Amino acid sequence: MNALWSYFWPCFAIGLLVGGPVGTVAFRRPARRNTALAVGIFLSLVLAALWHGPLGGAERLTNRVEHDARGVLDHYEMTQIEVHLHRGPLSRRLVLSGRADDFQTTELVRLMSELPGVSSAEWTNDTGVPLIAEGLAVALIGFLFGLALAYLNELRRHHNAQWNW
């Protein structure tokens, strides 16, 4: 399970699907442009937050990453090591805990950092970028792509309006 497809692609798609129609309204009605853009941004952020929480996008990503990390630890027969994603707020930083020697600590950090969906692995409980902030940023990027597509469509429509066959 890749973090791009499982969590971030739906956030991008939400922004894209909201940005296209909102951009069409905004570019065809200049008097309502600011209102349409504000409503579109708000709607993109709300839908991405719904995907993160109530619709379970973050929970599915968390379960998959922690399951994969536990599988790696079980493969190397390191059952005394605990692993979980940092919570409070939820981030893609993997936190390791337990007894290990110097070699094991450095190698486990390297191995766990390479898992799909993990931004970094640490033995300390430091905070990372919250997952919801990353999801909202990706939704805004998708919204901007939707606006760009709507703008290109409006340019094409405006250019083709000169032909009166």
C-alpha positions as CSV (number, residue, x, y, z in Angstrom):
1,M,0.0,0.0,0.0
2,N,1.5,3.2,-1.1
3,A,0.8,6.4,0.8
4,L,0.3,8.3,-2.4
5,W,-2.5,6.1,-3.6
6,S,-4.1,5.2,-0.3
7,Y,-4.3,8.6,1.4
8,F,-3.0,11.4,-0.7
9,W,-4.6,10.6,-4.0
10,P,-8.2,10.9,-2.7
11,C,-7.2,14.3,-1.1
12,F,-5.9,15.5,-4.4
13,A,-8.9,14.2,-6.3
14,I,-11.2,16.0,-3.8
15,G,-9.5,19.3,-4.5
16,L,-9.4,18.6,-8.3
17,L,-13.1,17.8,-8.4
18,V,-14.1,20.8,-6.4
19,G,-11.7,23.2,-8.2
20,G,-12.9,22.5,-11.7
21,P,-16.6,23.5,-11.2
22,V,-15.7,26.3,-8.9
23,G,-13.2,27.6,-11.4
24,T,-15.8,27.5,-14.2
25,V,-18.2,29.6,-12.1
26,A,-15.4,32.0,-11.0
27,F,-14.1,32.6,-14.5
28,R,-17.5,33.0,-16.1
29,R,-18.8,35.4,-13.5
30,P,-16.2,37.9,-12.4
31,A,-18.5,39.6,-10.0
32,R,-18.7,36.4,-7.9
33,R,-15.1,35.2,-8.4
34,N,-13.9,35.9,-4.8
35,T,-17.0,34.3,-3.3
36,A,-16.8,31.2,-5.5
37,L,-13.1,30.8,-4.8
38,A,-13.6,31.1,-1.0
39,V,-16.4,28.6,-1.0
40,G,-14.4,26.2,-3.2
41,I,-11.3,26.4,-0.9
42,F,-13.5,25.9,2.2
43,L,-15.4,23.0,0.6
44,S,-12.1,21.3,-0.5
45,L,-10.7,21.6,3.0
46,V,-13.9,20.3,4.7
47,L,-14.1,17.3,2.3
48,A,-10.4,16.5,2.8
49,A,-10.9,16.7,6.6
50,L,-13.9,14.3,6.3
51,W,-11.7,11.9,4.3
52,H,-9.1,12.1,7.0
53,G,-11.4,11.5,9.9
54,P,-14.9,10.2,9.7
55,L,-14.4,8.4,6.3
56,G,-11.3,6.6,7.8
57,G,-8.5,7.5,5.4
58,A,-6.1,8.2,8.2
59,E,-7.1,5.1,10.2
60,R,-6.6,2.8,7.1
61,L,-3.1,4.3,6.5
62,T,-2.2,4.0,10.2
63,N,-3.3,0.4,10.4
64,R,-1.4,-0.6,7.2
65,V,1.8,1.2,8.1
66,E,1.8,-0.3,11.6
67,H,1.0,-3.7,10.3
68,D,3.9,-3.5,7.8
69,A,6.3,-2.3,10.4
70,R,5.3,-5.1,12.8
71,G,5.8,-7.6,9.9
72,V,9.4,-6.3,9.4
73,L,10.1,-6.7,13.1
74,D,8.6,-10.1,13.2
75,H,10.7,-11.1,10.2
76,Y,13.9,-10.1,12.0
77,E,12.6,-11.8,15.2
78,M,12.6,-8.6,17.2
79,T,9.5,-9.1,19.2
80,Q,10.6,-6.9,22.1
81,I,10.5,-3.8,19.9
82,E,7.3,-1.8,19.8
83,V,6.4,0.4,16.8
84,H,3.6,2.9,16.2
85,L,2.9,6.1,14.3
86,H,3.3,9.2,16.3
87,R,-0.1,10.4,17.6
88,G,-1.3,13.6,19.1
89,P,-1.5,14.8,16.3
90,L,-1.2,11.8,14.0
91,S,1.8,12.1,11.7
92,R,3.7,9.7,9.3
93,R,6.7,9.6,11.8
94,L,7.2,6.1,13.1
95,V,8.2,5.8,16.7
96,L,10.2,2.8,17.9
97,S,10.6,1.7,21.5
98,G,12.2,-1.2,23.3
99,R,15.6,-2.7,24.0
100,A,18.1,-2.8,21.2
101,D,21.9,-2.4,20.8
102,D,23.5,0.4,18.8
103,F,23.6,-1.5,15.6
104,Q,20.0,-2.6,15.8
105,T,18.8,1.0,16.6
106,T,20.5,2.5,13.5
107,E,19.5,-0.3,11.2
108,L,15.9,-0.4,12.4
109,V,15.6,3.3,11.8
110,R,16.9,2.8,8.3
111,L,14.6,-0.1,7.6
112,M,11.5,1.5,9.0
113,S,12.1,4.8,7.2
114,E,11.9,2.9,3.9
115,L,8.4,1.5,4.5
116,P,5.7,3.0,2.3
117,G,3.8,5.7,4.1
118,V,6.5,6.5,6.6
119,S,8.2,9.9,6.5
120,S,10.8,9.0,9.1
121,A,11.5,6.7,11.9
122,E,12.9,7.7,15.3
123,W,13.5,6.2,18.7
124,T,12.3,9.4,20.3
125,N,8.7,10.6,20.4
126,D,9.3,13.9,18.6
127,T,6.4,15.4,16.7
128,G,6.3,15.5,12.9
129,V,4.1,17.3,10.4
130,P,0.5,16.3,11.2
131,L,-1.0,14.0,8.6
132,I,-4.2,16.1,8.3
133,A,-2.0,19.2,7.5
134,E,-0.3,17.2,4.7
135,G,-3.8,16.0,3.4
136,L,-5.2,19.5,3.4
137,A,-2.1,20.8,1.6
138,V,-2.5,18.1,-1.1
139,A,-6.3,19.0,-1.4
140,L,-5.3,22.7,-2.0
141,I,-2.8,21.6,-4.6
142,G,-5.6,19.6,-6.3
143,F,-7.9,22.6,-6.1
144,L,-5.3,24.7,-7.8
145,F,-5.0,22.1,-10.6
146,G,-8.8,22.1,-10.9
147,L,-8.7,25.9,-11.2
148,A,-6.0,25.7,-13.9
149,L,-8.1,23.2,-15.9
150,A,-11.2,25.4,-15.6
151,Y,-9.1,28.4,-16.7
152,L,-7.8,26.5,-19.8
153,N,-11.4,25.4,-20.6
154,E,-12.6,29.0,-20.3
155,L,-9.8,30.2,-22.6
156,R,-10.8,27.6,-25.2
157,R,-14.5,28.5,-24.9
158,H,-13.6,32.2,-25.2
159,H,-11.4,31.6,-28.2
160,N,-14.0,29.5,-30.0
161,A,-16.7,32.1,-29.4
162,Q,-15.3,34.2,-32.3
163,W,-16.3,31.6,-34.9
164,N,-19.9,32.2,-36.2
165,W,-20.3,29.7,-38.9
